[in-house]
Amino acid sequence: MIECGQAGQTIGPGDPASLATVVWAQLHGLTMLLIEDQIMGVKGDGQAVDHLVVQCVGTLYDGLRAGIGG
């Protein structure tokens, strides 16, 4: 997926394997925090969880795009 994004110029340059590890680490970390109920204010609130996931993925994607045009 990283390579496809780089080819389509929606993800900036960098080693695809390293960038994929960053994506995996962030999403795995968020998932584990949610599973273990370690994030205050979202337990049992599907909308709050959805908002947090969208915010995290958006921030991650902004970082992946950061190398474009810079």
C-alpha positions in Angstrom: 0.0 0.0 0.0 2.8 2.4 0.8 4.4 1.7 -2.6 1.1 2.3 -4.3 0.7 5.6 -2.5 4.2 6.7 -3.4 3.7 5.8 -7.0 0.5 7.8 -7.0 2.3 10.7 -5.2 -0.1 10.6 -2.3 2.6 9.4 0.1 6.0 11.1 0.3 9.3 9.5 -0.3 10.9 7.0 2.1 11.7 3.4 2.5 8.3 1.6 2.1 9.1 -1.1 4.6 10.1 1.5 7.3 6.9 3.5 6.6 4.8 0.4 6.8 6.3 -0.4 10.2 5.4 3.1 11.4 1.8 2.6 10.2 1.6 -0.8 11.8 3.1 0.4 15.1 0.7 3.4 15.4 -2.4 1.4 14.5 -1.4 -1.6 16.7 -0.7 0.8 19.6 -4.1 2.5 19.3 -5.8 -0.9 19.0 -4.1 -2.2 22.1 -4.9 0.9 24.1 -8.6 0.6 23.1 -8.7 -3.1 23.9 -7.2 -2.6 27.3 -9.5 0.4 28.1 -6.5 2.7 28.6 -7.9 5.7 26.8 -10.1 7.8 29.1 -13.5 9.0 27.8 -14.1 6.5 25.0 -15.0 3.2 26.8 -18.4 2.1 25.5 -18.8 5.2 23.3 -18.6 4.1 19.7 -18.8 7.6 18.4 -15.8 8.7 20.5 -13.8 5.6 19.4 -14.7 6.4 15.8 -13.6 10.0 16.2 -10.3 9.0 17.8 -9.5 6.5 15.0 -10.3 9.0 12.3 -8.1 11.6 14.1 -5.2 9.2 14.5 -5.4 7.9 10.9 -5.7 11.5 9.6 -2.6 12.6 11.6 -0.7 9.5 10.4 -1.7 10.2 6.8 -0.7 13.8 7.1 2.7 12.7 8.2 3.0 10.2 5.3 2.2 13.0 2.8 4.6 15.5 4.5 7.5 14.8 2.0 5.4 15.8 -1.0 6.2 19.1 -2.5 8.5 20.0 0.4 
